Amino acid sequence: MSEICHTYSQQLMGTTVSLQLFVENLPAVSAVFQTIQALETRLTVNRNHSEVMSINHAAGSQPVVVSKLVFDLIRQAKQASLLPHSCFNFAIGPLVKLWKIGFNGHNVPPAEEIAQRLTLANPELIKLNEKNHTVFLTRTGMEIDLGAIAKGYIADITKLVLASYGIHQAIINCGGNVLTIGSSPLSSNQQWHIGLKRPFAAADSLLGILHVQNKSVVTSGIYERYFILNEKLYHHIIDPQSGYPLDNELQSVTIISDNSLTGDIYSTILYGLGVERGLKELEKHQYMGAIFVTKDKKIIIKSNQHFEFKSLADDYQICSYELN
């Protein structure tokens, strides 16, 4: 196996998607980017036409038949949205569109508009028909938004594409969703070195380095898309119970898991739960690890048999946390 790293990148899904391989295989690279582009075309809500937008356009009027691929992802998104105390909500579209955070939104919407949109952000009102692969938003104005799950799903599909070309050592980075495939040929212990971004700092400023092998690394944080108004920060992770950005002790949660879809779902869920309840939830999922980063500059690590973490930030303190 050559230790020369070949890096390829394209602007897709509103971000930079990069691929690192250790063999030169341009047909595989082409297949990866074509697959991502095709999936984005089906799943996006940032264009007027896609399979997901066809569902949204028919809200309140009729069920819409979608492909098996899109139906399966929507089914998984609904299951995650209905978990107890889950702040993951694929029906959050009306609130995302109202706040526009990350899309030139810099103001707090009127409380009555938030309350009205909240009534539409109910995943139980979305009806799925397994037999016919139909999705029905039962109330006018409802909108599915798969933004919190699509990158992870696409990263996992990309791994399958690479496997079909016999490639089993690579890194896929879908705008922060990092999926490591196999072992690294670049380090003596065969682990990949993944940087954990320092909150509210330059893109190349790191909180620390994760050492992983054949794992996904996904972070949900408040420092990528936000605005500040009257000295208060409003970020893009919306609480489906209140309709406002979640406000707790956390700056970010990073999930280390076997696949990126799981990382997408649980980074959002654990961020919403906060440190104590998040750690309790992790007790049920021994296959996952997590790093909680708090606003008072503490780093809390759970289930570190899945990874090693080396801190690079002297002003952040790695702490243990005793559950009550």
N, C-alpha and C positions, 0 to 999 in steps of 0.2 A: 504493500500500500504506500503510495507516494505521500510524503508529508507536505507537499506543496498545496497551499490552500487557494482554491479558486472561488472568488466572491462575485456574485451577480445580484443586481438589484433593479427593481422597477417601482414606479409610483402606482400603487393600487390600493383600493379600499380607503382612500383618503390619507394614506401614510406611505412610508417606504417599506417595501417588503424585500428582505435580503435572504440570500441562500449561499451557504458555504459548503463546498464539496471538496473532496480530496482525490477525485479522479476527474479527468476532463471528459465530460459527456454532454455535449450541447443539445442533443435530442431530449435528454432528461430535463435539462434546464428549460428548454422551450415548452415541454409538456407541463412542467410545474407552473410556469407563469400563465400559460393558456388555461389551465385548470382553475387557477385562482381568479382569473378574469371572468371565466364562465360562471363560477360560483358567485362572484360579486354581482354579476348581471342579474342573477336569479334572486339574490337575497337583499339587495340594497333598498333603503327607503330614501336615499338622497337623489334619486332620479324618478321621473314620473312613471316609468314603465319597468316593472320587474314582477316576478311571481308574487313576492310579498306585497308590492303595491297594488297588484290586481285584487288581492284580498282586502286591502285597506279601502280601495275605491268602491268595493261592493258592501261595505259595512252597513248593516241595517237592512239590506235588501235581499241578498241571496248568498248561499254557500259558493265557494270557488274551488274548482278542481286544480290541484297542484301536483307537481312531480313527486315521486316517492321520496326522493332525496330531501326536498323542501319540507314535505309532510313530516318525515322522521325528525328533522331538526326542530320543527315547530312542536311536535309532540314532546320531545325532550325539554324544550323551553317551557312548555306548560307544566310539566311535572315539577321542574325546578321552581317555578313560580308559585306552586301550590304547597310547597314544603312549609311546615310550621315555622313561623317567625322569619320567613324568607323576605329579604328586601330585593331579591332578584325578581323582576316582573317584566315579562315580555309584552305585556299590554300597556306599558308605560308611555307609548308613543305620543299620546295627546299632551302629556306633561313635558316631554322632551321638546316637542315642537313649540310649546308655550314659552319655556324658559330660554331656548336657543343658546344654551351655554356651549361654547365651542363653535358657535355659528353666529358670531357677532351679537349675542345677547348680553346686555350689560345692565339690565334693570330687573327689579323684582316685580313679577306680574301682580295685578290686583288680586286680593284674597278671594274674591267671589269667582274670578276666572279659574283660579287654582282649584277651588272647591268643586266647580262644575266639571273640570277635566278629571278630577279624582273619581267621579262617578263612572267615567268611561274606562278607567285603568283597572278593571276587574278581570283577572284571567279566567274566572269561572264563567264569564259571559261569552267566552270563545268556545265554540262547539266544534269538535273534531270528529270526522267520520272515517274510521280506520278502513272500512271496506272500499269506500269510493275515493279516499284521499282528498276529502273536501274540508275546507276551513271556513267557518262562518262567524263573523263578528256580528253579534246579534243586535247591537245598537249603533245607530248612525253616529259618526264621529269617532268611533273606536279606531285604534291603529296599533298594529303589531310593530315592534321595533326589536330586531334581532342583533342590534349593535353590541350588546353585552356578551354575546355568545358566538357570533359569526367568525371572528378571527380564530378562536380556538378550534372551531369545527373545521375551518379551512386549513389550519396548520396540520391537523390530524389527517385530513385527506391528502395533503401534500406528502406526508410521510408514506402513505400507501402508493402514491405515484412514483416516488423515488424507489421504493421496494420493487415495483414492477420493472424497473431498469437495473435491478441488482445492486442498488446503492443503499448501504446500511450504516454509513458513517456520514453525518451531515449536521448542520444547524440551520433551522428555519427561524427567521425573525419576522413575524407579521406585526410590525409596528409596536413592539414591546411584548407580544406573546412569543416567547422563545421556546422552541422545541428542539431538544438535543436528541439525535438519533445515534444509538450505539455508543461506542467508546471513542474518546478523542485520540487521534494519532499524534497530537502535538504535545502531550504531557506524559511524564513518566508513570503517573498513576492512572492514566487513561481517563481522567475526568475532564470535563469541559469547565472552563472558567467563565462565568456569566456575571456581568456587572449589575449591581443593584443601585439604581439611580438615587442620588441624594435629593430629597424633596426641596422644591423651590430653589434649585441651583442650576448652573449651566449643564447642558446635555451630557458633557463628559465628566461631570463631577459625581463621584461614586460614594455611596454609603459603605459599600463593601463588595466582596467577591464571593459568589456562590460556586461551589465545586460540586458538580452533578454528573451523573452518567445515565444516559437513556431516560431523561426526565424532561417534563415541561416546567417552565418557570413563567408564571403569570402574576402581574401586579395590578391591583386596583388602588388608585391613590387620588388625592384631592388636588394635586399640584400640576396636572397636565391641562385640564380645561376648567377654568374658573374666572370669576371677576370679583373685584372688591368694591363695595359700595358702603359709604359711611363707616369705614374701618372694619367692615364685616366681610368675610370671604364666603362666596357662594360657588360651590363646585357642581360637577355634572352628575354626581351619584345621588339620584332623587329617591327620597323615602316614599314608597308607595302608600304608606299610611297617612302621611301628612301632606304630601305633594311638594314639600320643600327639600332642599339638599340636606342629606343626613348630617347631623351635628353630634359628634362624639369625640372621644379622646384620640382618635387615630389619624395619622397622616396617610398610612398605606397598609395594605395586607398583601403579602406575596405567597402564592401557593405553589408548592413543589409536588407534582403528581405525575402519574404515568402517561396521562394524555392531556392535551391542551383544553379540550372542551370542559373537563372537570375543573381545571384551573380557572377558566373563565367564570363558571357558575359559582364556585366556592370562594373565589377572591371577593366577589360582590357580596355573597351571603355573609361571610365572616367580617367583612368591613362593616356591614350593617349591624351585626351583633355586638361589635366592640370586643375588647380583649377578653374579659372574663367569660362571657357567654360564647364567644368564638372558640376559646380553648376547650370549653365543655363540649361544644359541637364536634371539635376535632377528635375528642375521645372516641367518637363513633366511627371515625374514618382513619384507621391506623395506616392506610396506604398513602396518606397525604402528610406533608409537612407544611409548616407555615412560619412566616416571619412577620410579626406585628411591629410597626413603627409608630410611636406615639408622638403627639404634639409637644410633650415635655422631654423629647429626645431620649426615649428608651427604646431598646430593641429587644423584643421578646421572641424567643425561638422555641418552636414546638416540633417534636418528632424528628430530631435532627439525624436519625439513622438514615434518612433519605438523602442527606446532603451535608456538606460542611460549609460554614460561613466564616469568612475572615473580615473583620471590621476594618475600615480605612478612615473612619471619622472619630477623632478624639473627643468631640463634643457630644457624641451619642454614647450611651452606656448600655451594654448588653446586660439584661436583668433576667432573673428567674421570676416566676409568678406562681404564687401558691393559690390554688383554687379553694374556695370556701366549701 
